[in-house]
Amino acid sequence: MWTHKNNQLHKKFEFENFSEAFAFMTRVALEAEKLNHHPLWTNVYNQVDIWLNTHDAGDIVTDKDHKLAKKIDALL
C-alpha cells in the first residue's frame, strides 16, 4: 500500500533476491520514462523503496504520481 506523507507517495517492495529487485527497477524505469516522470528510489539487496512527487508542481503529490504508482503496482 502506498502511503502519503510529507508531500510524497511512498512504498517499500521486497523481493526474493537482488536480481528480482533489479529486474523490477528496470521495468519501473521503462514505465517512468514513458510518462517522463521519474521516481526517487533506493535499493538495498532485495528491497526497493520508492518515493513519488511532482517536482514541477512544487514537490507535491499530483495525478502524475498516482498514475505512475498504479503502473508500478501493475508490474508486480
Summary of the structure (lengths in Angstrom):
residues: 76
radius of gyration: 11.9
end to end distance: 12.7
largest distance: 36.1
contacts: 195
relative contact order: 0.24
helix: 43%
strand: 30%
